[in-house]
Amino acid sequence: MTEPRTYPLPAVELAAFMEDYLYGCAPVAGCGVCTALAAELARAREAKEYGEAYDAAAEIRNHPHPAKKQR
């Protein structure tokens, strides 16, 4: 007879494509805000603070930059 589990299961590891989907972003070179957010993203991922990491990646993706003029 098995008894009900009284402890949580181990954390689920996300597949690589999900990591890219959640945290993938491209900071704009030379932008101080993007540079600071990229550092925050790296720190949060290393500390396994995934909510903070997602927030930083979303801010990098949504940070406005002026459009480049095309000739």
Distance bins in CASP14 RR format, pairs under 12 A and 6 or more apart:
PFRMAT RR
TARGET T0000
AUTHOR 0000-0000-0000
RMODE 2
METHOD distances of the structure
MODEL  1
11 48 0 0 0 0 1 0 0 0 0 0 0
11 50 0 0 0 0 1 0 0 0 0 0 0
12 18 0 0 0 0 0 1 0 0 0 0 0
12 50 0 0 0 0 0 1 0 0 0 0 0
13 19 0 0 0 0 1 0 0 0 0 0 0
13 48 0 0 0 0 0 1 0 0 0 0 0
13 50 0 0 0 0 0 1 0 0 0 0 0
14 20 0 0 0 0 1 0 0 0 0 0 0
14 21 0 0 0 0 1 0 0 0 0 0 0
14 22 1 0 0 1 0 0 0 0 0 0 0
14 23 0 0 0 0 1 0 0 0 0 0 0
14 45 0 0 0 0 0 1 0 0 0 0 0
14 48 0 0 0 0 0 1 0 0 0 0 0
14 50 0 0 0 0 1 0 0 0 0 0 0
14 53 0 0 0 0 0 1 0 0 0 0 0
14 54 0 0 0 0 0 1 0 0 0 0 0
15 21 0 0 0 0 1 0 0 0 0 0 0
15 22 0 0 0 0 0 1 0 0 0 0 0
16 22 0 0 0 0 0 1 0 0 0 0 0
16 23 0 0 0 0 0 1 0 0 0 0 0
16 24 0 0 0 0 0 1 0 0 0 0 0
17 23 0 0 0 0 0 1 0 0 0 0 0
17 24 0 0 0 0 0 1 0 0 0 0 0
18 24 0 0 0 0 0 1 0 0 0 0 0
18 50 0 0 0 0 0 1 0 0 0 0 0
18 54 0 0 0 0 0 1 0 0 0 0 0
19 25 0 0 0 0 0 1 0 0 0 0 0
19 41 0 0 0 0 0 1 0 0 0 0 0
19 45 0 0 0 0 1 0 0 0 0 0 0
19 50 0 0 0 0 1 0 0 0 0 0 0
19 53 0 0 0 0 1 0 0 0 0 0 0
19 54 0 0 0 0 0 1 0 0 0 0 0
19 57 0 0 0 0 0 1 0 0 0 0 0
20 26 0 0 0 0 0 1 0 0 0 0 0
20 57 0 0 0 0 0 1 0 0 0 0 0
21 54 0 0 0 0 0 1 0 0 0 0 0
21 57 0 0 0 0 1 0 0 0 0 0 0
21 58 0 0 0 0 0 1 0 0 0 0 0
21 61 0 0 0 0 0 1 0 0 0 0 0
22 41 0 0 0 0 0 1 0 0 0 0 0
22 44 0 0 0 0 0 1 0 0 0 0 0
22 45 0 0 0 0 0 1 0 0 0 0 0
22 50 1 0 0 1 0 0 0 0 0 0 0
22 51 0 0 0 0 1 0 0 0 0 0 0
22 53 1 0 0 1 0 0 0 0 0 0 0
22 54 1 0 1 0 0 0 0 0 0 0 0
22 55 0 0 0 0 0 1 0 0 0 0 0
22 56 0 0 0 0 0 1 0 0 0 0 0
22 57 1 0 0 1 0 0 0 0 0 0 0
22 58 0 0 0 0 1 0 0 0 0 0 0
22 61 0 0 0 0 0 1 0 0 0 0 0
23 37 0 0 0 0 0 1 0 0 0 0 0
23 38 0 0 0 0 0 1 0 0 0 0 0
23 40 0 0 0 0 0 1 0 0 0 0 0
23 41 1 0 0 1 0 0 0 0 0 0 0
23 42 0 0 0 0 1 0 0 0 0 0 0
23 44 0 0 0 0 1 0 0 0 0 0 0
23 45 1 0 0 1 0 0 0 0 0 0 0
23 49 0 0 0 0 0 1 0 0 0 0 0
23 50 0 0 0 0 1 0 0 0 0 0 0
23 51 0 0 0 0 0 1 0 0 0 0 0
23 52 0 0 0 0 0 1 0 0 0 0 0
23 53 1 0 1 0 0 0 0 0 0 0 0
23 54 1 0 0 1 0 0 0 0 0 0 0
23 55 0 0 0 0 0 1 0 0 0 0 0
23 56 0 0 0 0 1 0 0 0 0 0 0
23 57 1 0 1 0 0 0 0 0 0 0 0
23 58 0 0 0 0 1 0 0 0 0 0 0
23 59 0 0 0 0 0 1 0 0 0 0 0
23 60 0 0 0 0 1 0 0 0 0 0 0
23 61 0 0 0 0 0 1 0 0 0 0 0
24 38 0 0 0 0 0 1 0 0 0 0 0
24 41 0 0 0 0 1 0 0 0 0 0 0
24 45 0 0 0 0 0 1 0 0 0 0 0
24 53 0 0 0 0 0 1 0 0 0 0 0
24 54 0 0 0 0 1 0 0 0 0 0 0
24 56 0 0 0 0 0 1 0 0 0 0 0
24 57 1 0 1 0 0 0 0 0 0 0 0
24 58 0 0 0 0 1 0 0 0 0 0 0
24 60 0 0 0 0 1 0 0 0 0 0 0
24 61 1 0 0 1 0 0 0 0 0 0 0
25 34 0 0 0 0 1 0 0 0 0 0 0
25 37 0 0 0 0 1 0 0 0 0 0 0
25 38 0 0 0 0 1 0 0 0 0 0 0
25 40 0 0 0 0 0 1 0 0 0 0 0
25 41 1 0 0 1 0 0 0 0 0 0 0
25 42 0 0 0 0 0 1 0 0 0 0 0
25 45 0 0 0 0 0 1 0 0 0 0 0
25 53 0 0 0 0 0 1 0 0 0 0 0
25 54 0 0 0 0 0 1 0 0 0 0 0
25 55 0 0 0 0 0 1 0 0 0 0 0
25 56 0 0 0 0 1 0 0 0 0 0 0
25 57 1 0 1 0 0 0 0 0 0 0 0
25 58 1 0 0 1 0 0 0 0 0 0 0
25 59 0 0 0 0 1 0 0 0 0 0 0
25 60 1 0 1 0 0 0 0 0 0 0 0
25 61 1 0 1 0 0 0 0 0 0 0 0
25 62 0 0 0 0 1 0 0 0 0 0 0
25 63 0 0 0 0 1 0 0 0 0 0 0
26 34 0 0 0 0 1 0 0 0 0 0 0
26 37 0 0 0 0 0 1 0 0 0 0 0
26 38 0 0 0 0 1 0 0 0 0 0 0
26 41 0 0 0 0 0 1 0 0 0 0 0
26 57 0 0 0 0 0 1 0 0 0 0 0
26 60 1 0 0 1 0 0 0 0 0 0 0
26 61 0 0 0 0 1 0 0 0 0 0 0
26 63 0 0 0 0 0 1 0 0 0 0 0
26 65 0 0 0 0 0 1 0 0 0 0 0
27 33 0 0 0 0 1 0 0 0 0 0 0
27 34 1 1 0 0 0 0 0 0 0 0 0
27 35 1 0 0 1 0 0 0 0 0 0 0
27 36 0 0 0 0 1 0 0 0 0 0 0
27 37 1 0 0 1 0 0 0 0 0 0 0
27 38 1 0 1 0 0 0 0 0 0 0 0
27 39 0 0 0 0 1 0 0 0 0 0 0
27 40 0 0 0 0 0 1 0 0 0 0 0
27 41 0 0 0 0 1 0 0 0 0 0 0
27 42 0 0 0 0 0 1 0 0 0 0 0
27 56 0 0 0 0 0 1 0 0 0 0 0
27 57 0 0 0 0 1 0 0 0 0 0 0
27 59 0 0 0 0 0 1 0 0 0 0 0
27 60 1 0 1 0 0 0 0 0 0 0 0
27 61 0 0 0 0 1 0 0 0 0 0 0
27 63 0 0 0 0 1 0 0 0 0 0 0
27 65 0 0 0 0 0 1 0 0 0 0 0
28 34 1 0 1 0 0 0 0 0 0 0 0
28 35 0 0 0 0 1 0 0 0 0 0 0
28 37 0 0 0 0 0 1 0 0 0 0 0
28 38 0 0 0 0 1 0 0 0 0 0 0
28 60 0 0 0 0 1 0 0 0 0 0 0
28 61 0 0 0 0 0 1 0 0 0 0 0
28 63 1 0 0 1 0 0 0 0 0 0 0
28 64 0 0 0 0 0 1 0 0 0 0 0
28 65 1 0 1 0 0 0 0 0 0 0 0
28 66 0 0 0 0 0 1 0 0 0 0 0
28 67 0 0 0 0 0 1 0 0 0 0 0
28 68 0 0 0 0 0 1 0 0 0 0 0
29 35 0 0 0 0 1 0 0 0 0 0 0
29 38 0 0 0 0 0 1 0 0 0 0 0
29 65 0 0 0 0 0 1 0 0 0 0 0
30 36 0 0 0 0 0 1 0 0 0 0 0
30 38 0 0 0 0 0 1 0 0 0 0 0
30 65 0 0 0 0 0 1 0 0 0 0 0
31 37 0 0 0 0 1 0 0 0 0 0 0
31 38 0 0 0 0 1 0 0 0 0 0 0
31 59 0 0 0 0 0 1 0 0 0 0 0
31 60 0 0 0 0 1 0 0 0 0 0 0
31 63 1 0 0 1 0 0 0 0 0 0 0
31 64 0 0 0 0 0 1 0 0 0 0 0
31 65 1 0 0 1 0 0 0 0 0 0 0
31 66 0 0 0 0 0 1 0 0 0 0 0
32 38 0 0 0 0 1 0 0 0 0 0 0
32 39 0 0 0 0 0 1 0 0 0 0 0
32 40 0 0 0 0 0 1 0 0 0 0 0
32 60 0 0 0 0 0 1 0 0 0 0 0
32 63 0 0 0 0 1 0 0 0 0 0 0
32 65 0 0 0 0 0 1 0 0 0 0 0
33 39 0 0 0 0 0 1 0 0 0 0 0
33 40 0 0 0 0 0 1 0 0 0 0 0
33 56 0 0 0 0 0 1 0 0 0 0 0
33 59 0 0 0 0 1 0 0 0 0 0 0
33 60 0 0 0 0 1 0 0 0 0 0 0
33 62 0 0 0 0 0 1 0 0 0 0 0
33 63 1 0 1 0 0 0 0 0 0 0 0
33 64 0 0 0 0 1 0 0 0 0 0 0
33 65 0 0 0 0 1 0 0 0 0 0 0
34 40 0 0 0 0 0 1 0 0 0 0 0
34 41 0 0 0 0 0 1 0 0 0 0 0
34 56 0 0 0 0 0 1 0 0 0 0 0
34 57 0 0 0 0 0 1 0 0 0 0 0
34 59 0 0 0 0 1 0 0 0 0 0 0
34 60 1 0 1 0 0 0 0 0 0 0 0
34 61 0 0 0 0 0 1 0 0 0 0 0
34 62 0 0 0 0 0 1 0 0 0 0 0
34 63 1 0 1 0 0 0 0 0 0 0 0
34 64 0 0 0 0 0 1 0 0 0 0 0
34 65 0 0 0 0 1 0 0 0 0 0 0
35 41 0 0 0 0 0 1 0 0 0 0 0
35 42 0 0 0 0 0 1 0 0 0 0 0
35 56 0 0 0 0 0 1 0 0 0 0 0
35 60 0 0 0 0 1 0 0 0 0 0 0
35 63 0 0 0 0 0 1 0 0 0 0 0
36 42 0 0 0 0 0 1 0 0 0 0 0
36 43 0 0 0 0 0 1 0 0 0 0 0
36 56 0 0 0 0 1 0 0 0 0 0 0
36 59 0 0 0 0 1 0 0 0 0 0 0
36 60 0 0 0 0 1 0 0 0 0 0 0
36 63 0 0 0 0 0 1 0 0 0 0 0
37 43 0 0 0 0 0 1 0 0 0 0 0
37 44 0 0 0 0 0 1 0 0 0 0 0
37 52 0 0 0 0 0 1 0 0 0 0 0
37 53 0 0 0 0 0 1 0 0 0 0 0
37 54 0 0 0 0 0 1 0 0 0 0 0
37 55 0 0 0 0 1 0 0 0 0 0 0
37 56 1 0 1 0 0 0 0 0 0 0 0
37 57 0 0 0 0 1 0 0 0 0 0 0
37 58 0 0 0 0 1 0 0 0 0 0 0
37 59 1 0 1 0 0 0 0 0 0 0 0
37 60 1 0 1 0 0 0 0 0 0 0 0
37 61 0 0 0 0 1 0 0 0 0 0 0
37 62 0 0 0 0 0 1 0 0 0 0 0
37 63 1 0 0 1 0 0 0 0 0 0 0
38 44 0 0 0 0 0 1 0 0 0 0 0
38 45 0 0 0 0 0 1 0 0 0 0 0
38 53 0 0 0 0 0 1 0 0 0 0 0
38 56 1 0 0 1 0 0 0 0 0 0 0
38 57 0 0 0 0 1 0 0 0 0 0 0
38 59 0 0 0 0 0 1 0 0 0 0 0
38 60 1 0 0 1 0 0 0 0 0 0 0
38 61 0 0 0 0 0 1 0 0 0 0 0
38 63 0 0 0 0 0 1 0 0 0 0 0
39 45 0 0 0 0 0 1 0 0 0 0 0
39 46 0 0 0 0 0 1 0 0 0 0 0
39 53 0 0 0 0 0 1 0 0 0 0 0
39 56 0 0 0 0 1 0 0 0 0 0 0
39 60 0 0 0 0 0 1 0 0 0 0 0
40 46 0 0 0 0 0 1 0 0 0 0 0
40 47 0 0 0 0 0 1 0 0 0 0 0
40 49 0 0 0 0 1 0 0 0 0 0 0
40 51 0 0 0 0 0 1 0 0 0 0 0
40 52 1 0 0 1 0 0 0 0 0 0 0
40 53 0 0 0 0 1 0 0 0 0 0 0
40 54 0 0 0 0 0 1 0 0 0 0 0
40 55 0 0 0 0 1 0 0 0 0 0 0
40 56 1 0 1 0 0 0 0 0 0 0 0
40 57 0 0 0 0 1 0 0 0 0 0 0
40 58 0 0 0 0 0 1 0 0 0 0 0
40 59 0 0 0 0 1 0 0 0 0 0 0
40 60 0 0 0 0 1 0 0 0 0 0 0
41 47 0 0 0 0 0 1 0 0 0 0 0
41 49 0 0 0 0 0 1 0 0 0 0 0
41 50 0 0 0 0 0 1 0 0 0 0 0
41 51 0 0 0 0 0 1 0 0 0 0 0
41 52 0 0 0 0 1 0 0 0 0 0 0
41 53 1 0 1 0 0 0 0 0 0 0 0
41 54 0 0 0 0 1 0 0 0 0 0 0
41 55 0 0 0 0 1 0 0 0 0 0 0
41 56 1 1 0 0 0 0 0 0 0 0 0
41 57 1 0 1 0 0 0 0 0 0 0 0
41 58 0 0 0 0 1 0 0 0 0 0 0
41 59 0 0 0 0 1 0 0 0 0 0 0
41 60 1 0 0 1 0 0 0 0 0 0 0
41 61 0 0 0 0 0 1 0 0 0 0 0
42 49 0 0 0 0 0 1 0 0 0 0 0
42 52 0 0 0 0 0 1 0 0 0 0 0
42 53 0 0 0 0 1 0 0 0 0 0 0
42 56 0 0 0 0 1 0 0 0 0 0 0
42 57 0 0 0 0 0 1 0 0 0 0 0
42 60 0 0 0 0 0 1 0 0 0 0 0
43 49 0 0 0 0 1 0 0 0 0 0 0
43 52 0 0 0 0 1 0 0 0 0 0 0
43 53 0 0 0 0 1 0 0 0 0 0 0
43 56 0 0 0 0 1 0 0 0 0 0 0
44 50 1 0 0 1 0 0 0 0 0 0 0
44 51 1 0 0 1 0 0 0 0 0 0 0
44 52 1 1 0 0 0 0 0 0 0 0 0
44 53 1 1 0 0 0 0 0 0 0 0 0
44 54 0 0 0 0 1 0 0 0 0 0 0
44 55 0 0 0 0 1 0 0 0 0 0 0
44 56 1 0 0 1 0 0 0 0 0 0 0
44 57 0 0 0 0 1 0 0 0 0 0 0
44 58 0 0 0 0 0 1 0 0 0 0 0
44 59 0 0 0 0 0 1 0 0 0 0 0
45 51 0 0 0 0 1 0 0 0 0 0 0
45 52 0 0 0 0 1 0 0 0 0 0 0
45 53 1 0 1 0 0 0 0 0 0 0 0
45 54 0 0 0 0 1 0 0 0 0 0 0
45 55 0 0 0 0 0 1 0 0 0 0 0
45 56 0 0 0 0 1 0 0 0 0 0 0
45 57 0 0 0 0 1 0 0 0 0 0 0
46 52 0 0 0 0 0 1 0 0 0 0 0
46 53 0 0 0 0 1 0 0 0 0 0 0
47 53 0 0 0 0 1 0 0 0 0 0 0
47 56 0 0 0 0 0 1 0 0 0 0 0
49 55 0 0 0 0 1 0 0 0 0 0 0
49 56 0 0 0 0 1 0 0 0 0 0 0
50 56 0 0 0 0 0 1 0 0 0 0 0
50 57 0 0 0 0 0 1 0 0 0 0 0
51 57 0 0 0 0 1 0 0 0 0 0 0
51 58 0 0 0 0 1 0 0 0 0 0 0
52 58 0 0 0 0 0 1 0 0 0 0 0
52 59 0 0 0 0 0 1 0 0 0 0 0
53 59 0 0 0 0 0 1 0 0 0 0 0
53 60 0 0 0 0 0 1 0 0 0 0 0
54 60 0 0 0 0 0 1 0 0 0 0 0
54 61 0 0 0 0 0 1 0 0 0 0 0
55 61 0 0 0 0 0 1 0 0 0 0 0
55 62 0 0 0 0 0 1 0 0 0 0 0
56 62 0 0 0 0 0 1 0 0 0 0 0
56 63 0 0 0 0 0 1 0 0 0 0 0
57 63 0 0 0 0 0 1 0 0 0 0 0
END
